[in-house]
Amino acid sequence: MKTFIKLSFVVMLAIIAITSCKKDTRALNTDVAPVTALAAPENAASFTLAPSTGPSIQFKWSASTTQDLVLYEVAFDKADGDFSKPVYKVLSDGSGVQAQATITQKVLNTVASLAGIASLSTGTLKWTVIVSKATNAKVSTTTHTIQITRPAGFAVLPNTLYLTGTATEKGSDITQAIAFKKTGDGLFELYTSLQPGSYTLIDKNSGTPAVYSVQNNSSVVAGGSTTVTGSKNVYRISIDLSNAAATITQIVSVGFFNAPDNKVYFELPYIGNSQWEIDNTTITIPKESYGLDSRYKYKFTVMDSAGNQSVEWYGSINSDNQDPSAATPASYYYMYPVDNSQFNFCFKVNPGYNNKNANVNVNYSPGIPNYTNTITLK
């Protein structure tokens, strides 16, 4: 009898468990109501973009009447587009749940570029809101336009930039293209030689890269190439894609400046690969009344594209330094722009190198952590 009661109890529990596991299997309601009114920016509003400094712009609309949670996207298209293939979409604030989207001018500059509005030009974008729930999405029943005036420069900035062509040290094989050093968002720099021929700038060294060219030694445009004539020279090529600007500076000479004697002891020949080096030269440390004084820095004589010469000084980040030794870290020799003072911001020579022969190297290769210099005994 006890066994029968226990068995009945187990069966009853099983029935309760099965019953409690049953759930409401109502079909998911994916109906969604489209946005019917756009609030801001007002229709035909105009914006002159300043991507780096301009404030973000708020796009606002009336909320969908759908009862459940929905997601919003602002969709942009060309002036004659129908939003079947928007050129760009931006999720609304709050990860898509708010009836507004705060969009930066940098993003709007990108959208305008994708819609075919050239830099330094004014064009029209059309925008609307797409509301969705699950797999169902509805485009708003209304649209607005905005007038966009773009600044100079490229809206989509590459993370890398390379130099290639017959005028370069590595030729026209893009897999051998010379990398620029990235110095900021859209900013690139390269110390290299150019010879008669042509060169282009590319954003990658494989596949089908985007191509840019320098025009009139001052601007950067999409496509094309730059022709080099005359003799082979060394240059600093500075590129600002944010403003479509280029600065081409010839490096006339790099001199080893001895501070105690207040003069350039010797000039370093350019050896390629963004480096200058003089080999097997005697290192002489002047002896002053207070002892040996080995302070030195570098004097760069440069010339702009108009033929005007000037001087740039490069030395230590510290205004004064201790004598280096074999244990001195590599960062001691990092090169920084400094002033033209005779004794400040100088490196020092290892005292053990006095009256010995050495190779002196200045390395501005883009792939190293910092531009640097070395003195290596022969």
C-alpha positions as CSV (number, residue, x, y, z in Angstrom):
1,M,0.0,0.0,0.0
2,K,2.8,2.4,0.9
3,T,4.5,1.6,-2.4
4,F,1.3,2.4,-4.3
5,I,0.9,5.7,-2.5
6,K,4.6,6.7,-3.3
7,L,4.1,5.7,-7.0
8,S,0.9,7.8,-7.2
9,F,2.7,10.8,-5.7
10,V,5.6,10.5,-8.2
11,V,3.1,10.3,-11.1
12,M,1.2,13.4,-9.8
13,L,4.5,15.4,-9.6
14,A,5.3,14.4,-13.2
15,I,1.9,15.6,-14.4
16,I,2.3,18.9,-12.5
17,A,5.8,19.4,-14.0
18,I,4.7,18.7,-17.5
19,T,1.7,21.1,-17.1
20,S,3.9,23.9,-15.6
21,C,6.3,23.7,-18.6
22,K,3.7,24.5,-21.1
23,K,4.1,28.1,-22.4
24,D,2.0,30.5,-24.3
25,T,2.9,29.8,-28.0
26,R,1.3,33.0,-29.4
27,A,3.0,34.1,-32.7
28,L,5.4,37.1,-32.3
29,N,3.9,40.3,-33.5
30,T,6.4,41.9,-35.8
31,D,4.1,44.7,-37.1
32,V,5.9,48.1,-36.9
33,A,4.5,51.5,-37.6
34,P,6.8,53.9,-39.7
35,V,7.9,57.3,-38.5
36,T,5.5,59.9,-39.9
37,A,7.2,63.2,-39.0
38,L,10.8,64.4,-39.0
39,A,11.6,67.3,-36.7
40,A,15.2,68.4,-37.0
41,P,17.1,69.5,-38.9
42,E,14.3,71.4,-40.7
43,N,13.9,70.6,-44.4
44,A,16.5,72.2,-46.6
45,A,18.7,73.2,-43.7
46,S,22.3,74.2,-44.7
47,F,25.6,73.2,-43.0
48,T,29.1,74.2,-43.8
49,L,31.2,71.4,-42.3
50,A,34.2,71.7,-40.1
51,P,34.8,68.0,-39.4
52,S,37.6,68.5,-36.8
53,T,36.1,71.3,-34.7
54,G,32.4,71.7,-35.6
55,P,29.7,70.6,-33.1
56,S,27.6,67.4,-33.7
57,I,24.2,67.8,-35.3
58,Q,21.1,66.3,-33.9
59,F,18.5,64.6,-36.1
60,K,15.1,64.2,-34.4
61,W,11.8,62.7,-35.4
62,S,8.4,61.6,-33.9
63,A,8.5,58.2,-32.3
64,S,6.9,55.2,-33.9
65,T,3.4,54.3,-32.5
66,T,4.5,50.7,-32.3
67,Q,3.9,49.5,-28.7
68,D,6.9,47.3,-28.4
69,L,10.6,48.2,-28.4
70,V,11.9,49.3,-31.9
71,L,15.2,50.3,-33.4
72,Y,15.8,53.5,-35.3
73,E,18.3,54.3,-38.0
74,V,18.9,57.6,-39.9
75,A,19.3,56.7,-43.5
76,F,21.1,59.0,-46.0
77,D,20.8,59.0,-49.8
78,K,21.6,61.1,-52.8
79,A,19.2,63.8,-53.7
80,D,17.5,61.6,-56.3
81,G,17.7,58.4,-54.2
82,D,14.7,56.3,-53.0
83,F,16.5,54.7,-49.9
84,S,16.3,51.3,-51.5
85,K,20.2,51.3,-51.2
86,P,21.1,54.2,-48.8
87,V,24.6,55.5,-49.1
88,Y,24.9,55.5,-45.3
89,K,23.0,54.6,-42.1
90,V,23.5,55.7,-38.6
91,L,22.0,54.0,-35.5
92,S,20.1,56.4,-33.3
93,D,21.2,57.4,-29.8
94,G,20.9,54.9,-26.9
95,S,22.0,52.1,-29.1
96,G,19.1,52.6,-31.5
97,V,16.2,53.1,-29.1
98,Q,15.9,56.9,-28.9
99,A,14.0,59.0,-31.4
100,Q,17.1,61.1,-32.2
101,A,20.6,60.6,-33.5
102,T,23.6,62.8,-32.6
103,I,25.9,62.7,-35.7
104,T,29.3,64.3,-35.9
105,Q,30.4,66.6,-38.7
106,K,33.1,64.1,-39.5
107,V,30.5,61.4,-40.2
108,L,28.4,63.8,-42.3
109,N,31.6,64.7,-44.3
110,T,32.0,61.0,-45.0
111,V,28.3,60.6,-46.0
112,A,28.6,63.6,-48.4
113,S,31.7,62.1,-50.0
114,L,30.0,58.8,-50.5
115,A,27.0,60.6,-52.0
116,G,29.4,62.2,-54.6
117,I,29.7,65.7,-53.1
118,A,33.3,66.7,-53.8
119,S,35.5,68.6,-51.4
120,L,35.1,72.4,-51.5
121,S,31.7,71.8,-53.1
122,T,28.0,72.1,-52.0
123,G,25.5,69.4,-52.6
124,T,22.2,67.9,-51.3
125,L,21.7,64.9,-49.1
126,K,18.3,63.3,-48.5
127,W,17.6,61.8,-45.1
128,T,14.8,59.8,-43.5
129,V,14.4,57.3,-40.6
130,I,14.0,53.5,-40.8
131,V,12.2,51.8,-37.9
132,S,12.5,48.1,-37.3
133,K,11.3,45.3,-35.1
134,A,12.8,41.8,-35.5
135,T,13.1,41.3,-39.2
136,N,10.5,43.9,-40.2
137,A,11.6,47.4,-41.2
138,K,9.7,50.4,-42.4
139,V,11.0,53.5,-44.1
140,S,9.5,56.8,-42.9
141,T,6.7,58.2,-45.0
142,T,8.5,61.5,-45.1
143,T,12.0,62.8,-46.0
144,H,14.0,65.9,-45.5
145,T,17.0,67.3,-47.4
146,I,20.1,69.1,-46.1
147,Q,22.6,71.2,-48.0
148,I,26.2,70.3,-47.2
149,T,29.2,72.3,-48.0
150,R,32.4,70.2,-47.7
151,P,35.8,71.5,-46.7
152,A,39.0,70.8,-48.5
153,G,40.4,67.4,-47.8
154,F,39.4,63.8,-47.9
155,A,36.4,62.5,-45.8
156,V,37.7,59.0,-45.5
157,L,41.3,59.1,-44.2
158,P,43.5,56.0,-44.6
159,N,45.5,54.6,-41.7
160,T,48.5,54.0,-44.0
161,L,50.1,55.8,-46.9
162,Y,52.9,54.7,-49.3
163,L,55.1,56.2,-52.0
164,T,55.6,54.4,-55.2
165,G,56.8,55.1,-58.8
166,T,59.8,55.4,-61.0
167,A,61.0,58.5,-59.2
168,T,61.2,56.7,-55.8
169,E,64.0,54.6,-54.2
170,K,62.0,51.4,-54.6
171,G,60.5,51.8,-58.1
172,S,57.0,51.0,-59.3
173,D,56.3,47.6,-57.7
174,I,53.6,48.5,-55.2
175,T,54.6,45.6,-53.0
176,Q,57.9,47.5,-52.5
177,A,56.3,50.9,-51.9
178,I,57.8,53.0,-49.2
179,A,55.7,53.5,-46.1
180,F,55.1,57.0,-44.7
181,K,55.3,57.7,-40.9
182,K,51.8,58.5,-39.6
183,T,52.0,61.5,-37.4
184,G,48.3,62.2,-36.8
185,D,44.8,61.6,-38.2
186,G,45.3,62.0,-41.9
187,L,48.9,63.3,-41.4
188,F,51.9,61.5,-42.9
189,E,55.6,62.3,-43.3
190,L,58.5,60.7,-45.2
191,Y,62.2,61.5,-45.6
192,T,63.3,60.1,-48.9
193,S,65.1,60.9,-52.2
194,L,63.3,61.6,-55.5
195,Q,64.9,61.3,-58.9
196,P,63.6,62.1,-62.4
197,G,60.4,60.1,-63.1
198,S,57.0,60.1,-61.5
199,Y,55.4,59.0,-58.2
200,T,52.0,58.4,-56.6
201,L,50.7,58.0,-53.1
202,I,48.7,54.9,-52.3
203,D,46.8,53.8,-49.2
204,K,48.0,50.2,-49.3
205,N,50.8,48.2,-50.9
206,S,48.7,45.3,-52.2
207,G,45.5,44.7,-54.2
208,T,43.8,47.8,-55.7
209,P,44.8,50.8,-53.5
210,A,43.3,54.3,-53.5
211,V,45.6,56.6,-55.4
212,Y,46.5,60.2,-54.6
213,S,49.0,62.7,-56.2
214,V,50.7,65.9,-55.2
215,Q,49.9,68.9,-57.4
216,N,51.9,72.1,-57.5
217,N,54.0,71.0,-54.5
218,S,51.1,72.1,-52.3
219,S,47.9,70.1,-52.7
220,V,46.8,66.5,-52.8
221,V,44.1,65.2,-55.3
222,A,42.6,61.8,-55.9
223,G,44.2,59.9,-58.7
224,G,47.0,61.1,-61.1
225,S,50.7,61.2,-60.5
226,T,53.5,63.7,-59.9
227,T,56.3,64.2,-62.3
228,V,59.9,64.8,-61.0
229,T,62.5,66.6,-63.1
230,G,66.0,67.8,-62.6
231,S,68.6,66.2,-60.3
232,K,68.1,63.6,-57.6
233,N,67.6,65.2,-54.2
234,V,66.4,64.3,-50.7
235,Y,63.1,65.6,-49.5
236,R,60.7,65.6,-46.5
237,I,57.3,64.9,-48.0
238,S,54.5,66.1,-45.5
239,I,51.0,65.1,-46.4
240,D,47.8,66.3,-44.7
241,L,44.8,64.4,-46.2
242,S,42.4,66.1,-43.9
243,N,43.1,69.4,-45.7
244,A,44.3,67.9,-49.0
245,A,47.6,69.7,-48.5
246,A,51.2,68.8,-49.2
247,T,54.5,70.4,-48.3
248,I,57.7,69.3,-50.2
249,T,60.9,70.4,-48.4
250,Q,64.3,69.6,-49.8
251,I,66.9,68.5,-47.2
252,V,70.0,70.3,-48.5
253,S,72.4,69.0,-45.8
254,V,72.6,67.4,-42.4
255,G,75.5,68.7,-40.3
256,F,77.0,67.4,-37.1
257,F,77.2,70.5,-34.9
258,N,79.8,70.6,-32.2
259,A,78.5,72.9,-29.4
260,P,81.8,73.9,-27.7
261,D,83.4,75.0,-31.0
262,N,80.0,76.4,-32.3
263,K,80.4,74.9,-35.7
264,V,79.5,72.0,-38.0
265,Y,82.3,69.5,-37.8
266,F,81.1,67.4,-40.8
267,E,78.1,66.8,-43.0
268,L,76.5,63.3,-43.3
269,P,75.9,62.0,-46.8
270,Y,72.4,60.6,-47.5
271,I,72.6,56.8,-47.9
272,G,69.0,55.9,-48.7
273,N,66.2,54.4,-46.7
274,S,65.6,57.7,-44.8
275,Q,69.2,57.7,-43.4
276,W,72.3,59.9,-43.4
277,E,75.7,58.4,-42.5
278,I,79.3,59.2,-42.5
279,D,81.7,56.3,-42.1
280,N,85.0,55.9,-40.3
281,T,85.3,59.6,-39.2
282,T,87.5,60.6,-36.3
283,I,85.5,61.7,-33.2
284,T,87.2,64.6,-31.5
285,I,85.9,65.9,-28.1
286,P,87.1,69.4,-27.4
287,K,89.0,70.0,-24.2
288,E,87.8,73.1,-22.3
289,S,89.1,74.6,-19.1
290,Y,86.4,72.7,-17.2
291,G,87.2,69.4,-19.0
292,L,86.1,67.5,-22.1
293,D,82.9,68.9,-23.6
294,S,81.2,66.5,-26.1
295,R,77.9,68.3,-26.6
296,Y,76.5,68.0,-30.1
297,K,73.3,68.3,-32.1
298,Y,72.3,68.4,-35.8
299,K,71.9,71.3,-38.2
300,F,69.5,70.6,-41.1
301,T,69.7,73.0,-44.0
302,V,66.4,72.9,-45.8
303,M,64.8,74.6,-48.9
304,D,61.1,75.1,-49.6
305,S,59.6,74.6,-53.1
306,A,60.1,78.3,-53.8
307,G,63.9,78.0,-53.3
308,N,64.1,79.7,-49.9
309,Q,66.7,78.1,-47.6
310,S,66.4,78.0,-43.8
311,V,67.8,76.0,-40.9
312,E,66.2,73.4,-38.6
313,W,67.9,72.1,-35.5
314,Y,67.4,68.6,-34.0
315,G,68.7,67.4,-30.7
316,S,67.8,65.9,-27.4
317,I,64.5,66.2,-25.6
318,N,66.5,67.2,-22.5
319,S,68.1,70.7,-22.2
320,D,71.1,69.0,-20.6
321,N,72.4,65.4,-20.4
322,Q,74.9,63.2,-18.6
323,D,77.7,61.5,-20.6
324,P,76.3,58.3,-22.1
325,S,77.8,54.9,-21.6
326,A,77.2,51.4,-23.0
327,A,74.2,51.0,-20.7
328,T,72.5,54.3,-21.9
329,P,69.0,53.5,-23.3
330,A,68.3,54.0,-27.0
331,S,65.8,56.7,-26.1
332,Y,68.7,59.0,-25.1
333,Y,69.5,59.4,-28.8
334,Y,66.0,60.1,-30.0
335,M,65.9,63.2,-32.2
336,Y,63.5,66.2,-31.6
337,P,63.1,69.6,-33.1
338,V,65.1,72.0,-30.8
339,D,66.1,75.7,-30.8
340,N,69.3,77.2,-32.2
341,S,71.0,77.8,-28.8
342,Q,74.6,76.8,-28.7
343,F,74.7,74.5,-25.7
344,N,71.1,73.5,-24.9
345,F,69.3,70.4,-26.0
346,C,72.5,68.6,-27.0
347,F,73.5,65.0,-26.9
348,K,76.9,64.0,-25.6
349,V,79.5,61.6,-27.0
350,N,80.6,58.6,-24.9
351,P,84.0,59.9,-23.5
352,G,85.6,56.6,-24.5
353,Y,85.1,57.5,-28.1
354,N,87.4,60.5,-28.0
355,N,90.0,60.4,-30.9
356,K,88.6,57.2,-32.2
357,N,87.0,56.4,-35.6
358,A,83.3,55.8,-35.8
359,N,80.3,55.7,-38.0
360,V,77.8,58.5,-37.3
361,N,74.2,57.8,-38.5
362,V,71.0,59.8,-38.5
363,N,68.0,57.6,-39.0
364,Y,64.6,59.0,-40.0
365,S,63.1,55.7,-41.1
366,P,59.3,55.7,-40.8
367,G,59.2,52.2,-39.2
368,I,61.2,52.9,-36.1
369,P,59.6,54.2,-32.9
370,N,61.4,57.6,-33.0
371,Y,63.8,59.3,-35.3
372,T,67.3,58.8,-33.8
373,N,71.0,59.0,-34.2
374,T,73.9,56.7,-33.3
375,I,77.7,56.8,-33.1
376,T,79.3,53.4,-33.5
377,L,83.0,52.7,-33.1
378,K,84.7,51.1,-36.0
